[in-house]
Amino acid sequence: MSLVKQLWLATIILIVTAFAGSLAASLVSAQAYYQEQLALKNIDSANFLAITLSQTEKERALIRSFLDAQFATGHYQRIRLEFGNGQSVDVRSEATDLSAPAWFRSLFPLRVPAGVANVSDSWVNYGTVSVESATDYAANSLWVTAQRLFMWLALVALCAGLVGSWLVRRISQPLKDVVQQAEAIGEKRFIVSEEPRTTEFQRVVRAMNKLSRRVEHMLEREAEALAEMREKALHDPVTGVANREFFASRLDALLGDHDSEARHTLILARVPDLAKLNAKLGHEQVNAELSRFCAQVSDIFSASEHHLTDVFIGRLNGSDFGILLPEFSNTHALSDVLASEIQGPGSQEPGQGLQFSACVFHPGTSRAEVMMRADHLLAQAEQTQEPLVIGED
């Protein structure tokens, strides 16, 4: 069972227990009060009748009429005068209609002792008078009191239930915030909940806030480390351009786009005699020159009149670089750019220290076929000592 349901159950049990206890205590108190008042009335009435009868002429008919008159005015159930010789005068009331149900009268019975007093004739004991007051009116009054108490206590219980409901929602709100915070952490959303005033929940919420911050920082560090690893895995550490695997995956993406009818261009650039260049300039200087060359290629193509902003450059091996020009097939327009603007590593003038080959391909062609054609054109450029060899599609 959840904690919220347990709180609801505890609240209901508390309200019902308080309701039943208050109702029972009030009814028992009212029952005792009625019994006490009726017992005092019986005693007072018995003493009054004994004094009056002691001073009255002892005629049976006169005594009978007096008792009848007294009975009619006092709401009695029974008045009995028992003489010393065993005879008696007994006045009883007939049964009256009771509004109180039988189960209620059996649950809260009114057991009132009769009031008893001695009647004297001069100095001689004349008899004993006993008085029993009618309990019907008290029982009806107790039933009405019970109904009123039930209504008032039900109203109080309803108010207490509403207050309890508000308290349960207020108490359980931090738990809902903790659940939402845990779900947010699972979705990589890191929120900080307001700490409640309840000490126990305050500690839980504070711990969850710390956990959220720690997980956020941990994931940020892991994301940075993953980005760094991805950068190292997909890019050349010297020039920062794509490595051979990343370049091949990008080429495969263009070749596999069968829904497109666009034509693309692949350019291979080679730095001849890279080993001699390393021996001449030094390893660090050559690496700097290679980085400058890649940045220069990207800037020149982006600033050209063709506005080739999607240029993708990759280093295929130590001396070979690949350049992808998506949705561009005018290779003859590249001859001036490649031959006159791009300066090779270690060269003093543009167009020196590099050899290029360019070929146009379309989706559906295999990568091996495209790379073989570009390599063949680049080998042809090396043999003929031409800076650029272009292959027709």
FENZI-V871221 format. One record per run of one state. SS is the DSSP state (alpha for helix, beta for strand, coil for the rest). FROM is the first residue (numbers start at 0). TO is the last residue. If there is no record, write none. Layout:
BEGIN
ss=SS from=FROM to=TO
ss=SS from=FROM to=TO
END
This chain:
BEGIN
ss=coil from=0 to=1
ss=alpha from=2 to=53
ss=coil from=54 to=58
ss=alpha from=59 to=72
ss=coil from=73 to=74
ss=beta from=75 to=82
ss=coil from=83 to=86
ss=beta from=87 to=91
ss=coil from=92 to=100
ss=alpha from=101 to=106
ss=coil from=107 to=113
ss=beta from=114 to=120
ss=coil from=121 to=122
ss=beta from=123 to=132
ss=coil from=133 to=134
ss=alpha from=135 to=185
ss=coil from=186 to=197
ss=alpha from=198 to=233
ss=beta from=234 to=234
ss=coil from=235 to=240
ss=beta from=241 to=241
ss=coil from=242 to=242
ss=alpha from=243 to=254
ss=coil from=255 to=261
ss=beta from=262 to=269
ss=coil from=270 to=272
ss=alpha from=273 to=280
ss=coil from=281 to=281
ss=alpha from=282 to=302
ss=coil from=303 to=310
ss=beta from=311 to=314
ss=coil from=315 to=318
ss=beta from=319 to=324
ss=coil from=325 to=329
ss=alpha from=330 to=339
ss=coil from=340 to=353
ss=beta from=354 to=361
ss=coil from=362 to=365
ss=alpha from=366 to=383
ss=coil from=384 to=386
ss=beta from=387 to=390
ss=coil from=391 to=392
END
